[in-house]
Amino acid sequence: MTTVRARVTILVSSTVLSLGTVTGTAAAARMPDDPVARGASAPVASPSVPPYVDPATRRTRPIYDYADALRESVYVDTTMDTDSDGENDVVAVDIVRPRETDLTGLRIPVIMDASPYYSCCGRGNESEKKTYDENGVIQKMPLYYDNYFVPRGYAVVGVDIVGTGRSTGCGDVGGKDEIDSVVAVIDWLNGRNTAHTADGEDVEATWSSGAVGMIGKSYDGTLANGVAATGVKGLKTIVPISAISSWYDYTRSGGVPYSDDYLPWLGGYVGHDSAACDAVRADLGDNDDDETGDYTDFWAERDYLKNASNVKASVFMTHGLSDYNVQTNHFSQWWTALAKNNVPRRLWLGLEDHVDPFEFRRDKWVDELHEWFDYWLQGLQNGVMNEPMASVETAPDVWRDYKTWPAVNRTVPVPLAAGKLGASGKGSVTITDDPDLTEDDIVADPSEVIAGRQMFLSAPLPAPIRISGTPSVTLKIKADSVTTPVSARLIEYGDAQRFSGIRRTDEATCEGESTDFDDACYYTVDKLTSSSDHGIVSRGWIDAAHSKSSSKPTPLTPGKWSTVTVPLRAQDQVIPKGRILGLAVTLSDTEWTTPNDTGATIDIDLAGSKLNLPVTSGTVPAPTKIQAIDVDITTPTQRPDLHDPKN
């Protein structure tokens, strides 16, 4: 069956997993709140209408033959010698572009996916890897970007970052070397750097207009964030999907590590197997300060938030609200930092976890991405910036658009009393650490007393509330040790059908043109729901000594009161009428983190403690009497394994 835009739906029987989704609209007017008028980086101005642009729709159209496209592999020069072999590293770059760029001198913009995964692991849910012909020239470029966009007048560039794939050198996992290796490619595309073929012949990107857009999921999207934070000239837009904004916040939460020596492990997973690179990775382990959890210069180098003021590119970010690989604090803090600098931006928030919207909202995503790149890279005034700033999935395949995000920039204080949420209490309650408590233990039997946990429950909500933003928990505590982890979970109780994930179907759609060695067809997915009696709204962890500063921890004074704030993960969720909210507070969490300190006992001063909830309206009432709540754990929760990255 053939669908619009040469999309082909194929019924197959296979066990390979792959998925997809998208957004699209079109209007011809420039937005009143034009990003250029605000002083932001302007989209590329097109002096004349290229042949691949439909003047009626102001949209690029597929007129170039994908099968006849030029495919080339070059090596971009750098001034780095990260493997200390006495020779400067080179960055392998694979390119697919219309043949007309050579035949007619056509100059076109670039869509770039820079990645460490092209050789080790592959891209997308089918783990596609680059393949090459007998001459070492790119034959298959992973994902659909080249299949779809090359016929529409774009070049698609796949970059093996330093120390990975066919590039030389050793990667430093999110550090300056990896970022600079991508900047070197953008410089080459803008005539500011040199490159050569495998035979050593100099090659220039005379076909490039100099306008570059970066896109990618996870590590790839993280590189886009990092490169944008350099302010490199020529980078017009980035599309980070489930991307990291700070590697410190990816490897730990407020000084509590998720796991030990993660960066050395990841560097070895994606990078070259050599003694030189082993030495680089050993340095990563020596400098990561896992034993203290401190934010140091090592982490500052991998913190793109601090350089958000350098970002000149527009940003279209997407994230899954269930993502506990790259958790939701990454998009929210990056979004906030960009907002402070008036960066033109767009946000999609899905119910899913670490998943590309191509998998869960395919048609809309491809359309929206098409218009976004047309506007920012081709200079087509298609009205894409008139569209709502944020799109949020409120139920499976049900999306709602909003003019801004988050819905509120303030939080409502919800007081705590013994066992109650929403009532102002007096006195104190005590928690003695039980490192063996699992999340299932913590959320079960909420109306019962469980050693190692304090649970605070609301009355049934009298009306729905929308939580939009980043909640936190402020606790006034007195401990018997100089520090302790403090963990918090916000739970909603009530029987309902809840989103539970995605499952690959036996149907595929084709997004663009295919060849014998590079098809554009990918499996779709179904969204799953399951009946349950509770759902986790948000989680959070902090090392108490790091509560006021991640770089300069302040030890607690045993026996004296101090205030600790536990940041929960950003969320956008409507909690229906009749649900009961529960706030569970525990200490060390050995299931979801790898704490350095365990075994403490703390008192919580109720009058000095509260839940800070970003709600648009409604109240969280306290119960007059704690009612019994039965919880049936049918599918135990499981922390994502960060040592098993899934593209």
C-alpha positions in Angstrom: 0.0 0.0 0.0 1.4 3.4 -1.0 0.8 6.4 1.2 1.7 10.2 0.9 5.2 11.4 0.3 6.1 8.1 -1.3 5.6 6.4 2.0 5.2 2.7 1.5 3.5 0.4 4.1 4.9 -3.1 4.1 3.6 -6.1 5.9 6.5 -8.4 7.1 7.2 -11.2 9.4 10.5 -10.6 11.2 11.8 -10.3 14.7 13.9 -7.1 14.2 12.8 -4.2 16.3 12.2 -0.7 14.8 9.8 2.1 15.3 8.7 5.7 14.3 6.8 9.1 14.6 6.5 12.9 13.5 4.8 16.4 13.3 3.8 18.7 10.5 2.0 21.9 9.5 2.5 24.7 7.1 1.7 28.4 7.0 3.2 31.1 4.9 3.4 34.1 7.3 6.4 35.1 9.3 5.6 34.9 13.0 4.9 38.2 14.8 7.4 37.1 17.5 10.0 36.4 14.8 13.3 35.0 16.2 15.3 37.3 13.9 13.4 40.3 15.4 14.4 39.1 18.8 18.1 39.2 17.8 18.5 35.4 17.5 20.5 33.7 14.8 18.6 34.0 11.5 17.7 31.1 9.3 19.6 30.9 6.0 18.4 33.5 3.5 17.7 32.0 0.1 18.5 34.6 -2.7 16.5 32.7 -5.3 14.2 29.8 -5.4 16.2 26.6 -6.0 14.6 24.0 -8.3 14.0 21.6 -5.4 11.7 24.1 -3.7 8.0 24.2 -4.5 7.2 28.0 -4.5 3.5 27.3 -3.8 4.0 25.3 -0.6 7.4 26.9 0.3 8.6 23.4 0.9 11.5 21.3 -0.5 10.4 18.5 -2.8 12.0 15.3 -3.9 13.4 16.0 -7.4 16.9 14.5 -7.1 17.6 10.8 -7.8 18.7 9.1 -4.5 20.1 6.1 -6.3 22.3 8.4 -8.4 23.4 10.5 -5.4 27.1 11.1 -4.8 28.5 9.0 -2.0 31.9 10.0 -0.7 34.1 9.4 2.3 36.7 12.0 3.4 39.0 12.6 6.4 38.8 16.0 8.1 42.1 17.3 9.6 42.4 18.3 13.3 45.2 19.8 15.4 44.7 17.1 18.1 46.9 14.1 18.8 44.8 12.3 21.4 46.5 8.9 21.0 50.0 10.5 21.3 51.3 8.7 18.1 53.0 11.9 16.8 50.3 12.4 14.1 47.3 14.7 14.2 44.0 12.9 14.4 41.7 12.8 11.4 37.9 12.6 11.6 36.1 10.2 9.2 33.2 11.8 7.4 30.7 10.1 5.1 28.6 12.1 2.8 25.5 11.5 0.6 24.5 14.4 -1.7 22.7 15.0 -4.9 24.8 14.5 -8.0 23.7 17.9 -9.2 26.0 19.5 -6.7 28.8 18.5 -9.0 27.1 18.7 -12.3 25.5 22.2 -11.9 27.5 23.7 -9.0 24.4 23.5 -6.8 25.2 24.5 -3.2 23.1 22.9 -0.5 22.9 22.8 3.3 23.9 19.8 5.5 22.1 17.6 7.9 24.7 16.0 10.2 24.5 13.1 12.6 27.8 12.9 14.5 28.1 9.7 16.5 30.4 7.2 18.3 28.0 4.4 17.5 28.4 3.8 13.7 30.8 0.9 14.0 30.3 -0.5 17.5 26.6 -0.6 18.0 24.6 0.9 15.1 21.9 3.5 15.0 18.2 3.3 15.6 16.1 0.4 16.8 17.4 -1.8 14.1 21.0 -1.0 15.0 22.0 0.0 11.5 25.7 0.4 10.9 27.5 2.1 8.1 28.6 -0.1 5.3 31.1 0.6 2.6 31.9 -0.6 -1.0 35.1 -2.3 -2.0 36.8 1.1 -2.3 36.0 2.1 1.2 33.3 4.6 0.2 30.1 4.9 2.1 27.4 2.7 0.7 24.7 2.5 3.5 24.1 5.5 5.8 22.1 4.4 8.9 18.6 5.8 9.5 16.3 7.5 7.0 17.8 11.0 6.9 19.7 10.5 3.6 16.8 8.6 2.0 14.4 11.4 2.7 16.3 14.6 2.6 18.9 14.1 -0.2 16.2 14.0 -2.9 15.0 17.3 -1.4 18.2 19.2 -1.8 20.2 18.4 1.3 23.5 16.7 1.9 23.5 14.2 4.8 26.8 13.8 6.7 27.6 11.0 9.1 30.6 11.8 11.4 32.6 9.2 13.3 33.8 11.3 16.3 37.4 11.2 17.3 38.5 7.8 18.6 35.6 5.8 17.0 34.8 4.1 13.7 37.2 5.0 11.0 38.5 8.2 12.8 41.8 8.1 14.5 42.7 9.1 18.0 41.0 8.4 21.4 37.7 9.8 22.6 37.3 11.6 26.0 33.5 10.9 26.4 31.7 14.2 26.2 34.9 16.2 26.6 36.6 18.9 24.6 38.3 16.6 22.2 35.1 14.9 21.0 33.3 18.2 20.6 36.2 19.8 18.8 36.3 16.8 16.4 32.8 17.7 15.2 33.6 21.5 15.2 36.4 20.6 12.8 33.9 19.1 10.4 31.6 22.1 10.5 34.7 24.3 9.8 35.5 22.2 6.8 32.0 22.5 5.5 32.4 26.3 5.8 35.8 26.4 4.1 37.8 27.0 7.3 39.5 23.6 7.5 41.1 21.0 5.3 40.3 17.4 4.5 41.5 14.7 2.2 40.5 11.4 0.7 41.9 8.0 1.8 44.5 8.4 -1.0 45.6 11.7 0.5 44.1 14.0 -2.1 42.9 17.3 -0.8 39.1 17.8 -1.0 37.0 20.9 -0.5 33.3 21.1 0.4 32.6 23.5 -2.5 29.1 22.0 -2.7 28.2 23.1 0.8 26.2 26.3 1.5 27.8 26.4 5.0 24.5 26.0 6.8 24.6 22.9 9.0 21.9 21.3 11.2 22.8 18.6 13.7 20.4 15.8 14.7 20.7 12.7 16.8 19.5 10.6 19.7 21.2 10.0 23.0 25.0 10.4 22.6 24.5 11.8 19.1 22.1 14.5 20.4 24.5 15.1 23.3 27.2 16.0 20.8 24.8 18.4 19.1 24.2 20.1 22.5 27.9 20.3 23.1 28.8 21.6 19.7 26.0 24.2 19.8 27.5 25.4 23.2 30.7 26.4 21.4 28.8 28.9 19.2 30.6 27.5 16.1 29.7 29.6 13.0 27.6 27.8 10.4 25.6 25.6 12.9 22.1 26.9 12.3 20.0 24.4 14.2 20.2 21.3 16.3 17.7 18.5 17.0 18.8 16.7 20.2 16.7 13.6 20.9 16.8 12.2 24.5 20.1 14.0 24.9 22.5 14.8 27.8 23.0 18.4 28.8 25.5 17.7 31.6 27.6 14.5 32.0 27.8 15.1 35.7 24.1 14.9 35.9 24.0 11.9 33.7 26.4 9.9 35.9 25.0 11.0 39.3 22.2 12.8 41.0 23.3 15.5 43.4 26.5 13.8 44.3 25.1 10.2 44.4 26.6 8.1 41.6 24.4 5.9 39.5 27.3 3.6 38.9 31.1 3.6 39.3 33.6 4.3 36.5 30.9 4.8 33.9 32.9 7.1 31.5 35.9 4.7 31.2 33.5 1.9 30.5 31.5 3.8 27.9 34.7 5.0 26.2 35.8 1.4 25.9 32.4 0.4 24.6 32.4 2.8 21.7 36.1 3.5 21.1 39.2 2.0 19.7 40.8 -1.0 21.4 44.4 0.1 21.9 46.9 0.7 24.6 46.9 4.4 23.9 43.1 4.7 24.3 43.2 2.4 27.4 45.5 5.0 28.9 43.1 7.8 28.0 40.2 5.9 29.6 42.2 5.2 32.7 42.6 8.9 33.1 38.9 9.3 32.9 38.5 6.9 35.8 41.2 8.6 37.8 39.5 12.0 37.4 35.8 11.2 37.7 35.7 11.6 41.5 33.1 8.9 41.9 34.3 8.3 45.5 33.2 11.9 46.5 30.5 12.7 44.0 31.9 16.2 43.6 31.5 18.4 40.6 35.0 19.3 39.5 36.8 20.9 36.5 36.6 17.5 34.9 32.8 17.6 34.9 32.7 21.3 34.1 34.4 20.5 30.8 31.4 18.1 30.1 28.8 20.5 31.3 27.1 22.2 28.3 24.7 24.2 30.5 27.4 26.6 31.6 28.0 27.6 28.0 24.4 27.9 26.9 24.9 31.6 26.4 27.1 30.7 23.4 24.3 28.9 21.6 23.4 30.7 18.3 21.6 27.7 16.7 17.9 27.1 17.1 16.9 24.0 19.1 14.2 21.5 18.5 14.4 19.0 21.4 12.4 15.9 22.2 12.4 13.7 25.3 10.5 10.8 26.8 8.8 11.5 30.1 9.6 7.9 31.2 13.3 8.2 30.3 15.5 7.0 33.1 18.5 6.5 30.9 18.9 10.2 30.0 16.6 11.5 32.7 14.2 14.4 32.2 16.3 16.8 34.2 18.5 17.0 31.1 15.9 18.4 28.8 14.4 20.7 31.4 17.6 22.3 32.6 18.8 22.8 28.9 15.4 24.2 28.0 15.6 26.7 30.9 19.2 27.7 30.1 18.2 28.3 26.4 15.2 30.3 27.4 17.4 32.7 29.4 19.3 33.4 26.3 16.2 33.7 24.0 17.2 30.8 21.8 14.5 29.9 19.3 13.3 26.5 20.4 10.6 23.8 20.2 9.9 20.9 22.5 8.2 17.5 22.2 7.5 15.4 25.3 6.3 11.8 24.8 5.1 9.2 27.3 7.9 6.9 26.1 11.3 6.3 27.6 14.6 6.4 25.6 12.9 6.4 22.2 13.2 8.5 19.1 9.9 10.2 18.0 10.4 8.6 14.6 9.4 5.4 16.5 6.3 6.7 18.3 4.9 9.6 16.2 6.4 8.9 12.8 4.4 10.8 10.2 4.0 13.9 12.3 7.7 13.8 13.2 9.0 13.5 9.6 6.7 16.4 8.5 7.8 18.6 11.4 11.4 17.9 10.9 11.1 18.6 7.2 9.6 22.0 7.9 12.1 22.8 10.6 15.1 22.1 8.4 13.5 23.9 5.5 13.1 27.0 7.6 16.4 27.0 9.4 18.7 25.6 6.7 17.0 26.6 3.4 15.5 29.9 4.6 12.0 29.0 3.5 9.3 31.2 5.3 6.9 28.3 5.9 5.4 29.5 9.2 6.9 26.7 11.3 7.9 29.2 14.0 4.2 30.2 14.3 3.3 26.8 15.7 2.9 26.1 19.4 6.2 25.9 21.3 5.5 22.6 23.1 3.7 19.4 22.2 3.0 16.9 25.1 1.6 13.4 24.9 -1.1 13.2 27.6 -2.2 9.6 26.8 -1.1 7.1 24.3 -1.2 8.8 20.8 -3.1 11.8 22.3 -1.1 15.0 22.0 -1.8 18.5 23.3 0.0 21.6 22.1 0.9 24.5 24.4 2.2 28.0 23.8 5.0 27.6 26.3 6.6 25.1 28.7 6.5 24.5 31.6 3.0 25.6 32.2 4.0 27.4 35.4 7.4 28.9 36.5 6.6 28.5 40.2 5.9 25.7 42.6 3.1 25.3 45.1 4.2 24.3 48.6 2.5 21.2 49.9 3.0 20.8 53.6 3.8 17.5 55.4 2.4 16.0 58.6 2.9 12.5 60.0 1.7 10.2 57.3 -0.2 13.0 55.6 0.5 15.1 52.5 -1.2 18.5 52.4 -1.5 19.0 56.1 0.9 21.2 58.2 2.4 18.9 60.9 4.3 19.4 64.1 7.1 17.3 65.6 9.3 15.0 63.7 9.4 11.5 62.1 12.4 9.3 61.8 14.0 7.2 59.1 16.8 4.6 59.7 18.4 3.7 56.4 17.6 0.3 54.9 19.8 -0.2 51.8 17.9 -3.3 50.9 14.6 -1.6 50.2 13.6 -1.8 46.6 11.3 0.5 44.7 8.6 -2.1 44.9 9.0 -2.3 48.7 8.8 1.5 48.8 5.6 2.0 46.9 3.8 -1.0 48.3 1.5 -0.8 51.4 1.6 3.0 51.4 -0.8 3.2 54.4 1.4 0.8 56.5 4.5 1.6 58.5 7.6 0.2 56.8 11.0 0.4 58.3 13.4 2.7 56.3 10.5 4.6 54.7 8.3 7.6 55.5 5.2 7.8 53.4 3.0 10.9 53.2 -0.4 10.5 51.5 -3.0 12.9 50.3 -6.8 12.6 50.3 -8.3 11.7 46.9 -7.9 14.7 44.6 -11.2 16.7 44.3 -10.2 17.7 40.7 -7.5 16.9 38.2 -4.2 18.6 38.6 -1.5 19.1 35.9 2.1 18.8 37.1 4.2 20.7 34.6 7.8 21.4 35.5 10.3 20.2 38.1 9.0 19.2 41.5 11.3 19.0 44.6 11.2 18.0 48.2 12.5 20.3 50.9 13.4 18.5 54.2 14.6 19.9 57.4 16.7 17.0 58.8 18.9 16.1 61.8 21.3 13.2 61.0 23.6 11.1 63.1 26.3 11.3 60.3 28.1 13.9 58.3 26.2 12.9 55.2 23.6 10.5 53.8 21.8 9.9 50.5 18.2 11.1 50.6 15.8 9.6 48.1 12.2 10.7 47.2 9.5 9.3 45.0 6.2 10.9 44.0 3.5 8.3 43.4 -0.1 8.4 42.2 -2.4 5.7 43.5 -5.6 4.5 41.9 -6.8 1.8 39.5 -6.3 2.7 35.8 -5.0 1.7 32.4 -1.5 3.2 32.3 1.0 3.5 29.5 3.5 0.6 29.8 5.8 0.8 26.7 6.0 0.1 23.0 6.1 -3.1 21.0 7.3 -3.6 17.4 4.7 -4.6 14.9 5.2 -6.6 11.6 4.4 -3.5 9.6 6.9 -1.1 8.1 6.7 2.3 6.4 9.3 3.7 4.0 10.4 7.3 4.6 12.1 8.3 1.4 13.8 6.5 -1.5 15.6 3.2 -1.3 18.4 1.4 -3.1 19.5 -2.2 -3.0 22.0 -1.4 -0.2 20.2 1.3 1.7 16.5 1.0 2.2 14.3 3.6 3.8 11.9 1.2 5.5 11.4 0.7 9.2 9.0 -1.2 11.4 6.3 0.6 13.3 5.3 0.1 16.9 2.1 -0.2 19.0 1.8 1.5 22.3 0.9 -0.6 25.2 -1.1 0.0 28.3 -1.7 -2.2 31.4 -4.0 -2.2 34.3 -2.3 -1.1 37.5 -3.1 0.5 40.8 -0.2 3.0 41.0 2.2 4.9 38.8 5.6 6.7 39.6 5.3 10.4 38.8 8.9 11.3 39.5 12.0 10.2 41.4 15.0 12.0 42.8 18.2 11.6 44.9 20.6 13.9 46.7 23.7 13.4 48.8 22.8 15.6 51.8 26.3 17.2 52.0 25.9 18.2 48.3 22.5 19.8 48.7 23.8 23.4 48.7 26.7 22.9 46.3 27.8 20.0 44.0 31.4 21.3 43.9 31.9 22.3 47.5 30.0 19.9 49.8 29.1 21.0 53.3 29.2 18.1 55.8 26.2 17.8 58.1 26.8 18.4 61.8 25.5 15.3 63.6 22.7 16.2 65.9 22.0 19.6 64.4 19.2 20.6 62.0 19.9 21.5 58.4 17.8 21.8 55.2 18.2 19.5 52.2 16.3 19.8 48.9 15.8 16.7 46.8 15.3 17.6 43.1 12.8 15.3 41.4 12.8 14.7 37.7 10.9 17.1 35.4 7.4 15.9 34.5 4.3 16.9 32.6 1.4 14.8 33.7 -2.3 15.3 34.5 -3.3 13.4 37.6 -7.0 12.6 37.4 -9.6 13.4 40.0 -9.9 10.7 42.7 -6.2 9.7 42.6 -4.2 9.8 45.9 -0.7 11.3 45.8 2.0 9.7 47.8 5.4 11.1 48.7 7.9 8.4 49.8 11.1 9.4 51.5 14.0 6.9 52.0 17.7 7.2 52.4 20.2 5.1 50.3 18.8 3.6 47.2 21.1 0.7 46.1 18.7 -0.3 43.3 18.8 2.9 41.3 22.0 4.4 42.5 25.5 3.4 43.9 25.7 5.4 47.1 29.0 6.1 48.8 27.4 6.3 52.3 24.7 4.2 53.9 23.4 3.4 57.4 22.4 6.8 58.7 19.4 7.7 60.8 17.6 11.1 60.3 14.8 13.0 61.9 12.6 15.0 59.7 11.1 18.2 61.1 7.6 18.3 59.7 7.0 22.0 60.0 10.2 22.8 58.1 9.5 20.3 55.3 7.4 20.4 52.2 6.8 19.0 48.7 7.3 21.7 46.0 4.8 21.0 43.2 4.6 22.8 39.9 0.8 22.6 39.4 -1.3 24.8 37.1 -4.4 24.7 39.3 -6.2 22.6 42.0 -5.1 21.6 45.4 -3.6 18.6 47.2 -5.9 18.0 50.2 -4.8 16.1 53.3 -6.8 13.1 54.4 -8.8 13.3 57.7 -7.9 9.7 58.2 -5.3 7.6 56.3 -7.2 5.0 54.3 -5.9 1.6 53.5 -4.5 1.3 50.0 -3.8 -2.1 48.5 -1.0 -2.3 45.9 -0.4 -5.3 43.7 3.1 -5.5 42.3 2.6 -7.5 39.1 5.6 -6.4 37.2 8.6 -5.4 39.3 10.2 -2.1 38.4 13.7 -2.3 37.0 16.3 0.4 36.8 17.7 1.0 33.3 21.2 -0.6 32.9 23.4 2.3 31.9 26.1 -0.2 31.0 23.9 -1.5 28.2 23.2 1.6 26.0 20.4 1.1 23.5 21.3 3.5 20.8 
